[in-house]
Amino acid sequence: MIKVVIDGKSYSANKGERLIDIILRNKIDVPHLCYEEGLSTTGSCGLCLVEIKGKGVLKACEQEVYEGMEVITESEQLEEERKKAFLFLLTYTSHPTECLFCDRYSECSGADNCLKGLDIKKGCKLCPKDGDCVIQRLAERFGLLGSNIEIKKVREKRYREINEPFFIRDYNYCLLCSKCIRVCYERRLQNSCIAYVEQEGHLIHFTEKACVFCGSCIDICPSGVFQNDESRPDTWIKSVCPYCGCGCGIELGIKDGSLVKVKGDKDGINKGELCVKGRFGISFVNSNERLKTPLLKHNGSFKPISWELALDIICKKFKENIGKIGVLGSAKLTNEENFLIQKFSRLVLKTNNVDHCARLCHSPTGVALSMSLEYSAMTNSISDVEEAKTIVVIGANPTENHPIIGLKIKRAKANGSALIVINPKRIELCEMADLWLSPAPGTDAALLTAIAKIIVENGLQDTEFIEKNVTGFNEYKDYLSSISLDEVIDICGISKEELYSAAELYAKRKPSAIYYAMGITQHLNGTQNVLAISNLAIITGNIGIRGGGINPLRGQNNVQGACDMGVLPDLLPGYKAVWKAEERIQFEQEWNEKLPAEKGLTLIEQKKAILDGRINVLYIIGENPVITDPDVEGTKEALKKVDFLLVQDIFLSDTARLADLVLPSASFAEKEGTFTNTERRVQILNKALDPPGSSMSDQEIICMIAKKMGYEKQFSYTSSEDVFQEIRKLVPEYRGITYERLRKGGIQWPCYEEEDPGTEILYKDGFKKKARLFKIDYLPKDKTTEKDYPFLLITGRSIFHFHSGTMTMKIEGLNQILPEPFVEINPTDAFKLNIKEGDQIRIISKKGEIKAKAIISEKLKEKTLFATFHFPSSPVNRLVEDDFDPLAKIPAFKAIPVNIKLLKLSH
């Protein structure tokens, strides 16, 4: 640390810091426009002038501090020089000057100066910054507002406006500060997304198709180049993004009881940054398609009914079918609501037939990590990625599906981390990877076991860690020695040289972290895949250390929380086994009633139980299995056959359309509660809006039904905090977390005491029980190609839509960017089949077929296709069979044998 004297007062600073940082940190009034903390410096605006003793008048953004530096920031000379710089800026650039003649603080007296000739007394809407304009603030500072200066004349616009999905780009407002270019290139690492070009002798900037609409340019622009019709909020309410498992903090801008704007919370794990969905995809809460009242199906059509009648119907059906009811919870709901769902199922409905969408995404993670370690959760923190020396991304596409984590991986690579990408498709991260391995789909267990074999046979394992923390290593070593490396290479299609390179990078360049997602789990051997990942991390000692770990990327905002809360057919909250009396007893004592001890049915098993008459009633809360489950037609058949289908949602989803009764629930923005993100961080969301019509939170609805069925005492909660207090009693890992603490910031479980800060890294202080290694059944279990189905279809997500589209497809801009389903196909395959870009094609499997637009892509190998599953008009899961992993009961979504037929030419 050094000392710097500014205006006669001493300030502490770090050696090498820029003077402007010290000035801004201490709220010293020095004007600036082109400077932004954390970005490179251009000095183009010339406004941050200061006087440095012995050096003269200089730009503060270009000066590094040094011991004894003496600075003056206030003088008539400095202010006059700053004013000259400001006038030059306005003269040189294209920014309109009419806004300088608008008095922001009183009724306008300058309507004659208005470019549009508006009656500004009624409220001027010309300013793209809605009055929050740095140009007006600076003009006011320098005494130029309304003054008769040379630049007072109204300018003709030089450039046409450019319409984008979420905003208009108007370069007439550009001040050439280059902030948008720098934030895009330096902070978001979007190469060539924005750049300067010269047009008619003037510099402007433009956006190419590489833009992913993260909105950072909008946040950082001081002058309104990026314009939209969002109103200026009256208040900001902190919340948590309802999309992927990153758990980004957001702030909801509210005006007149409506959501008008969203920005990133700088105190969140995202540090204020967002992806396109988090920034522009939240307005689904305003949709006029929201459910507002209970709907009863009558003669094939829905009619609104009262809540009283709805409750009467529900309770009658439930009471008549106790023991023959299935329940599906949701990873979109809060922890409190999911806790109540499983409590309602077990206590009121007397069944463990309760499950949720984790069954279809990360159930192998839950099974495998609880077998090999202790907790079925991400071992490390999201922030750790930037401390990893080697990063392995396998079966995941973070820049599309977990964009903020993907961004951190890109930054880590840019700062020197080694990057290994293992994916059959060439994703964005492959472009910067040190090593890209492209195995045959479904062969990850073989590849990972081969890498483990190379590590052990070459003595690259962490012997000290193994001796202290691991059981069964000698047996595992013997198992590896029995494996033929050539056989494994033949299975996965990766060369020996590539495998050796991966093994050496991962084992030698520690700490090493593995990040994986559904490309690993959604296979018939998904549990074996996760065990193979766990084996690698254990033998190299990459557990319990910062920058290392096993890091599953959860697909929805509260998948981790829903699992923690026991929305599972075999596990109570806190992962207590339903079949073990000693683990049930605490819940029975708390709820004052015996609970069912028999394991329940998974969501796939529930569907089969409906078809064979073992389940008569199905209660679905916040899920859309008609699109997200495998074997779509079989799912529809089951939902149509069930005697009574009750669906609770915010929209009339494809599943809700099949229901007998639909209940309108509140969105995340209309209730209080907590979510637990992919790094085990419990975060609070605050109510920002009232639910539309007579809709209610899922907590209120569940409690109403329970009370109506005679469980008044067990479901009498006055708030979500009341429910959380019960969670704290029953789930030790949440015991030390309180709402009061969460209002100051998220906390990672396990957190056993209120003084406990939470756990950033699992197993940092060792293991309660030693880590276990497992022999891997590495032979692929997924269906393979055959004569009639010669292609393998792999599925995934797009950054522009989410899950079954129930939320994102209510957003016009997202539909504009990605309006229809598509299937990517290798150019060689397309040529052989005479398929051109944009042609409509049929994709056919043994279970069914879909139609989609062909996209020719070199990102895929021959005989491999890729499609997203978002579009109800083309439900990809119609092609998926409902065979499943024997341990985790997850279907094989990721490798589907299909054929292609040309349907319609685009040319």
Order of alpha helices (4+ residues) and beta strands (2+ residues): beta-beta-alpha-beta-beta-beta-alpha-alpha-beta-beta-alpha-beta-beta-alpha-beta-beta-beta-beta-alpha-beta-beta-alpha-beta-alpha-beta-alpha-beta-alpha-alpha-beta-beta-alpha-alpha-beta-alpha-alpha-alpha-beta-alpha-alpha-beta-alpha-beta-beta-alpha-alpha-beta-alpha-alpha-beta-beta-beta-beta-alpha-alpha-alpha-beta-beta-beta-alpha-beta-alpha-beta-beta-beta-beta
